[in-house]
Amino acid sequence: MKFAASITIMPLKALLDPQGKAVTRSMKNLNLPEIENVRIGKHITLEVEAASKNVASEKVEIACKKLLANPIMESFEFVLEEVR
């Protein structure tokens, strides 16, 4: 079976997000001062071939922990859907 993973990687809340801070400051220049606390991360999609959704989830988890996200600075979450 084939599964599609939609992965969101974000900086840890305890860490400074320089990109997010810059965008937050720019919102005021766009007359959008009500937009605050912007955090910028990554969105990754991929497909994985696996015997079950549990196996696919394990594979995506490994990919995130070992390659896609830096566990010292980032957190991740993902959603898996079967591709038909």
LUMZADO-260933 format. One record per atom (N, C-alpha, C): residue number from 1; residue in three letters; atom name; y, x, z. Coordinates in nm, 3 decimals. Atoms other than C-alpha are relative to their C-alpha. Layout:
REM LUMZADO-260933
[NUM "Ala" "CA" [Y X Z]]
...
REM end
This chain:
REM LUMZADO-260933
[1 "Met" "N" [-0.117 0.084 0.000]]
[1 "Met" "CA" [0.000 0.000 0.000]]
[1 "Met" "C" [0.124 0.089 0.000]]
[2 "Lys" "N" [-0.125 -0.074 0.005]]
[2 "Lys" "CA" [0.354 0.110 -0.062]]
[2 "Lys" "C" [0.104 -0.070 0.088]]
[3 "Phe" "N" [-0.102 0.051 -0.090]]
[3 "Phe" "CA" [0.635 0.071 0.191]]
[3 "Phe" "C" [0.133 0.067 -0.031]]
[4 "Ala" "N" [-0.135 -0.053 0.015]]
[4 "Ala" "CA" [1.010 0.116 0.161]]
[4 "Ala" "C" [0.061 0.014 0.139]]
[5 "Ala" "N" [-0.064 -0.025 -0.128]]
[5 "Ala" "CA" [1.190 0.273 0.454]]
[5 "Ala" "C" [0.151 0.008 -0.020]]
[6 "Ser" "N" [-0.145 -0.006 -0.002]]
[6 "Ser" "CA" [1.559 0.225 0.523]]
[6 "Ser" "C" [0.037 0.066 0.133]]
[7 "Ile" "N" [-0.022 -0.083 -0.119]]
[7 "Ile" "CA" [1.670 0.497 0.767]]
[7 "Ile" "C" [0.150 0.017 0.024]]
[8 "Thr" "N" [-0.138 -0.023 -0.040]]
[8 "Thr" "CA" [1.999 0.518 0.954]]
[8 "Thr" "C" [0.002 0.114 0.101]]
[9 "Ile" "N" [-0.014 -0.115 -0.088]]
[9 "Ile" "CA" [2.095 0.850 1.113]]
[9 "Ile" "C" [0.145 0.008 0.043]]
[10 "Met" "N" [-0.135 -0.002 -0.056]]
[10 "Met" "CA" [2.396 0.866 1.343]]
[10 "Met" "C" [0.015 0.114 0.100]]
[11 "Pro" "N" [-0.021 -0.100 -0.105]]
[11 "Pro" "CA" [2.555 1.131 1.563]]
[11 "Pro" "C" [-0.023 -0.064 0.137]]
[12 "Leu" "N" [0.019 0.051 -0.135]]
[12 "Leu" "CA" [2.462 1.094 1.928]]
[12 "Leu" "C" [0.133 -0.046 0.057]]
[13 "Lys" "N" [-0.123 0.057 -0.054]]
[13 "Lys" "CA" [2.716 0.882 2.114]]
[13 "Lys" "C" [0.076 0.098 0.089]]
[14 "Ala" "N" [-0.065 -0.095 -0.091]]
[14 "Ala" "CA" [2.786 1.164 2.361]]
[14 "Ala" "C" [0.072 0.113 -0.074]]
[15 "Leu" "N" [-0.059 -0.110 0.076]]
[15 "Leu" "CA" [2.893 1.400 2.080]]
[15 "Leu" "C" [0.122 -0.045 -0.078]]
[16 "Leu" "N" [-0.118 0.024 0.080]]
[16 "Leu" "CA" [3.225 1.423 1.905]]
[16 "Leu" "C" [-0.041 -0.018 -0.147]]
[17 "Asp" "N" [0.023 0.024 0.142]]
[17 "Asp" "CA" [3.225 1.287 1.547]]
[17 "Asp" "C" [0.131 0.027 -0.073]]
[18 "Pro" "N" [-0.127 -0.035 0.063]]
[18 "Pro" "CA" [3.506 1.475 1.366]]
[18 "Pro" "C" [0.033 -0.085 -0.123]]
[19 "Gln" "N" [-0.024 0.085 0.118]]
[19 "Gln" "CA" [3.463 1.275 1.043]]
[19 "Gln" "C" [0.045 -0.139 0.043]]
[20 "Gly" "N" [-0.035 0.132 -0.050]]
[20 "Gly" "CA" [3.474 0.949 1.233]]
[20 "Gly" "C" [0.140 -0.003 0.059]]
[21 "Lys" "N" [-0.135 -0.008 -0.058]]
[21 "Lys" "CA" [3.785 1.059 1.424]]
[21 "Lys" "C" [0.105 0.004 -0.110]]
[22 "Ala" "N" [-0.095 -0.010 0.110]]
[22 "Ala" "CA" [3.962 1.151 1.098]]
[22 "Ala" "C" [0.017 -0.135 -0.070]]
[23 "Val" "N" [-0.007 0.132 0.064]]
[23 "Val" "CA" [3.877 0.815 0.942]]
[23 "Val" "C" [0.070 -0.099 0.091]]
[24 "Thr" "N" [-0.067 0.089 -0.095]]
[24 "Thr" "CA" [3.986 0.632 1.258]]
[24 "Thr" "C" [0.152 0.021 -0.007]]
[25 "Arg" "N" [-0.144 -0.028 0.010]]
[25 "Arg" "CA" [4.326 0.808 1.240]]
[25 "Arg" "C" [0.057 -0.052 -0.132]]
[26 "Ser" "N" [-0.047 0.045 0.131]]
[26 "Ser" "CA" [4.354 0.723 0.869]]
[26 "Ser" "C" [0.015 -0.151 -0.008]]
[27 "Met" "N" [-0.010 0.146 0.001]]
[27 "Met" "CA" [4.305 0.353 0.940]]
[27 "Met" "C" [0.143 -0.044 0.035]]
[28 "Lys" "N" [-0.138 0.034 -0.038]]
[28 "Lys" "CA" [4.650 0.346 1.103]]
[28 "Lys" "C" [0.094 0.017 -0.120]]
[29 "Asn" "N" [-0.081 -0.023 0.121]]
[29 "Asn" "CA" [4.799 0.489 0.780]]
[29 "Asn" "C" [-0.019 -0.111 -0.104]]
[30 "Leu" "N" [0.030 0.110 0.092]]
[30 "Leu" "CA" [4.638 0.201 0.592]]
[30 "Leu" "C" [0.041 -0.136 0.057]]
[31 "Asn" "N" [-0.041 0.123 -0.070]]
[31 "Asn" "CA" [4.796 -0.053 0.827]]
[31 "Asn" "C" [-0.121 -0.079 0.051]]
[32 "Leu" "N" [0.120 0.062 -0.059]]
[32 "Leu" "CA" [4.457 -0.120 0.983]]
[32 "Leu" "C" [-0.022 0.056 0.141]]
[33 "Pro" "N" [0.014 -0.061 -0.133]]
[33 "Pro" "CA" [4.521 -0.011 1.345]]
[33 "Pro" "C" [-0.106 -0.068 0.087]]
[34 "Glu" "N" [0.101 0.070 -0.079]]
[34 "Glu" "CA" [4.273 -0.269 1.474]]
[34 "Glu" "C" [-0.140 0.058 -0.020]]
[35 "Ile" "N" [0.130 -0.065 0.022]]
[35 "Ile" "CA" [3.985 -0.061 1.333]]
[35 "Ile" "C" [-0.001 0.130 0.080]]
[36 "Glu" "N" [0.007 -0.113 -0.092]]
[36 "Glu" "CA" [3.880 0.192 1.598]]
[36 "Glu" "C" [-0.142 0.053 0.009]]
[37 "Asn" "N" [0.130 -0.060 -0.034]]
[37 "Asn" "CA" [3.597 0.423 1.700]]
[37 "Asn" "C" [-0.097 0.005 -0.117]]
[38 "Val" "N" [0.086 -0.016 0.118]]
[38 "Val" "CA" [3.462 0.488 1.350]]
[38 "Val" "C" [-0.098 0.114 0.026]]
[39 "Arg" "N" [0.103 -0.105 -0.008]]
[39 "Arg" "CA" [3.135 0.685 1.354]]
[39 "Arg" "C" [-0.064 0.007 -0.138]]
[40 "Ile" "N" [0.054 -0.018 0.134]]
[40 "Ile" "CA" [2.998 0.829 1.032]]
[40 "Ile" "C" [-0.137 0.067 0.009]]
[41 "Gly" "N" [0.135 -0.052 0.000]]
[41 "Gly" "CA" [2.629 0.889 0.972]]
[41 "Gly" "C" [-0.055 0.007 -0.142]]
[42 "Lys" "N" [0.069 -0.006 0.129]]
[42 "Lys" "CA" [2.374 0.896 0.691]]
[42 "Lys" "C" [-0.093 -0.120 -0.013]]
[43 "His" "N" [0.097 0.105 0.030]]
[43 "His" "CA" [2.167 0.627 0.524]]
[43 "His" "C" [-0.095 0.056 -0.105]]
[44 "Ile" "N" [0.102 -0.055 0.089]]
[44 "Ile" "CA" [1.842 0.733 0.358]]
[44 "Ile" "C" [-0.102 -0.109 -0.029]]
[45 "Thr" "N" [0.111 0.089 0.036]]
[45 "Thr" "CA" [1.590 0.525 0.166]]
[45 "Thr" "C" [-0.110 0.085 -0.061]]
[46 "Leu" "N" [0.114 -0.069 0.060]]
[46 "Leu" "CA" [1.243 0.638 0.070]]
[46 "Leu" "C" [-0.117 -0.096 -0.008]]
[47 "Glu" "N" [0.124 0.077 0.010]]
[47 "Glu" "CA" [0.904 0.502 -0.027]]
[47 "Glu" "C" [-0.115 0.086 0.048]]
[48 "Val" "N" [0.117 -0.071 -0.051]]
[48 "Val" "CA" [0.578 0.595 0.138]]
[48 "Val" "C" [-0.125 -0.080 -0.031]]
[49 "Glu" "N" [0.130 0.059 0.028]]
[49 "Glu" "CA" [0.221 0.525 0.033]]
[49 "Glu" "C" [-0.084 0.018 0.126]]
[50 "Ala" "N" [0.079 -0.009 -0.122]]
[50 "Ala" "CA" [0.004 0.442 0.335]]
[50 "Ala" "C" [-0.098 -0.117 0.006]]
[51 "Ala" "N" [0.104 0.102 -0.012]]
[51 "Ala" "CA" [-0.303 0.241 0.433]]
[51 "Ala" "C" [0.048 -0.123 0.077]]
[52 "Ser" "N" [-0.050 0.113 -0.079]]
[52 "Ser" "CA" [-0.105 0.023 0.677]]
[52 "Ser" "C" [0.146 0.026 0.038]]
[53 "Lys" "N" [-0.139 -0.014 -0.043]]
[53 "Lys" "CA" [0.244 -0.040 0.811]]
[53 "Lys" "C" [0.011 0.097 0.117]]
[54 "Asn" "N" [-0.002 -0.093 -0.113]]
[54 "Asn" "CA" [0.157 0.150 1.131]]
[54 "Asn" "C" [-0.008 0.145 -0.046]]
[55 "Val" "N" [0.013 -0.136 0.053]]
[55 "Val" "CA" [0.052 0.459 0.935]]
[55 "Val" "C" [0.129 0.039 -0.071]]
[56 "Ala" "N" [-0.127 -0.028 0.068]]
[56 "Ala" "CA" [0.366 0.435 0.719]]
[56 "Ala" "C" [0.110 0.029 0.102]]
[57 "Ser" "N" [-0.100 -0.020 -0.105]]
[57 "Ser" "CA" [0.579 0.408 1.033]]
[57 "Ser" "C" [-0.015 0.139 0.063]]
[58 "Glu" "N" [0.025 -0.134 -0.055]]
[58 "Glu" "CA" [0.417 0.721 1.177]]
[58 "Glu" "C" [0.049 0.109 -0.094]]
[59 "Lys" "N" [-0.043 -0.099 0.099]]
[59 "Lys" "CA" [0.484 0.913 0.854]]
[59 "Lys" "C" [0.153 0.011 -0.005]]
[60 "Val" "N" [-0.147 0.000 0.004]]
[60 "Val" "CA" [0.851 0.809 0.846]]
[60 "Val" "C" [0.055 0.062 0.128]]
[61 "Glu" "N" [-0.041 -0.057 -0.129]]
[61 "Glu" "CA" [0.888 0.895 1.215]]
[61 "Glu" "C" [-0.008 0.153 -0.003]]
[62 "Ile" "N" [0.017 -0.145 0.011]]
[62 "Ile" "CA" [0.753 1.246 1.150]]
[62 "Ile" "C" [0.106 0.060 -0.092]]
[63 "Ala" "N" [-0.101 -0.050 0.094]]
[63 "Ala" "CA" [0.983 1.292 0.849]]
[63 "Ala" "C" [0.137 0.005 0.064]]
[64 "Cys" "N" [-0.131 0.005 -0.068]]
[64 "Cys" "CA" [1.284 1.189 1.057]]
[64 "Cys" "C" [0.011 0.109 0.104]]
[65 "Lys" "N" [-0.004 -0.097 -0.109]]
[65 "Lys" "CA" [1.197 1.410 1.352]]
[65 "Lys" "C" [-0.002 0.144 -0.049]]
[66 "Lys" "N" [0.018 -0.137 0.044]]
[66 "Lys" "CA" [1.103 1.719 1.150]]
[66 "Lys" "C" [0.095 0.045 -0.110]]
[67 "Leu" "N" [-0.081 -0.041 0.114]]
[67 "Leu" "CA" [1.341 1.708 0.854]]
[67 "Leu" "C" [0.131 -0.076 -0.014]]
[68 "Leu" "N" [-0.116 0.080 0.037]]
[68 "Leu" "CA" [1.586 1.422 0.811]]
[68 "Leu" "C" [0.109 -0.005 0.108]]
[69 "Ala" "N" [-0.098 0.008 -0.109]]
[69 "Ala" "CA" [1.754 1.411 1.155]]
[69 "Ala" "C" [-0.010 0.123 0.088]]
[70 "Asn" "N" [-0.004 -0.109 -0.096]]
[70 "Asn" "CA" [1.861 1.685 1.391]]
[70 "Asn" "C" [-0.002 -0.062 0.139]]
[71 "Pro" "N" [0.012 0.070 -0.128]]
[71 "Pro" "CA" [1.734 1.560 1.729]]
[71 "Pro" "C" [0.098 0.048 0.107]]
[72 "Ile" "N" [-0.097 -0.051 -0.097]]
[72 "Ile" "CA" [1.986 1.777 1.917]]
[72 "Ile" "C" [0.133 -0.073 -0.015]]
[73 "Met" "N" [-0.131 0.060 0.027]]
[73 "Met" "CA" [2.282 1.602 1.752]]
[73 "Met" "C" [-0.004 -0.142 -0.052]]
[74 "Glu" "N" [0.006 0.129 0.069]]
[74 "Glu" "CA" [2.154 1.283 1.588]]
[74 "Glu" "C" [-0.112 -0.088 0.055]]
[75 "Ser" "N" [0.105 0.097 -0.027]]
[75 "Ser" "CA" [1.958 0.968 1.657]]
[75 "Ser" "C" [-0.033 -0.070 -0.132]]
[76 "Phe" "N" [0.037 0.071 0.122]]
[76 "Phe" "CA" [1.772 0.764 1.398]]
[76 "Phe" "C" [-0.073 -0.128 0.034]]
[77 "Glu" "N" [0.081 0.122 -0.006]]
[77 "Glu" "CA" [1.625 0.423 1.344]]
[77 "Glu" "C" [-0.034 -0.037 -0.143]]
[78 "Phe" "N" [0.038 0.039 0.135]]
[78 "Phe" "CA" [1.445 0.273 1.049]]
[78 "Phe" "C" [-0.070 -0.135 -0.001]]
[79 "Val" "N" [0.066 0.128 0.026]]
[79 "Val" "CA" [1.311 -0.048 0.901]]
[79 "Val" "C" [-0.097 0.024 -0.116]]
[80 "Leu" "N" [0.100 -0.012 0.106]]
[80 "Leu" "CA" [0.993 -0.062 0.693]]
[80 "Leu" "C" [-0.030 -0.138 -0.059]]
[81 "Glu" "N" [0.041 0.123 0.068]]
[81 "Glu" "CA" [0.914 -0.327 0.435]]
[81 "Glu" "C" [-0.102 0.033 -0.106]]
[82 "Glu" "N" [0.101 -0.021 0.104]]
[82 "Glu" "CA" [0.612 -0.358 0.211]]
[82 "Glu" "C" [0.062 -0.025 -0.137]]
[83 "Val" "N" [-0.046 0.016 0.138]]
[83 "Val" "CA" [0.691 -0.308 -0.157]]
[83 "Val" "C" [-0.108 -0.073 -0.077]]
[84 "Arg" "N" [0.099 0.079 0.074]]
[84 "Arg" "CA" [0.520 -0.567 -0.371]]
[84 "Arg" "C" [0.011 0.024 -0.147]]
REM end
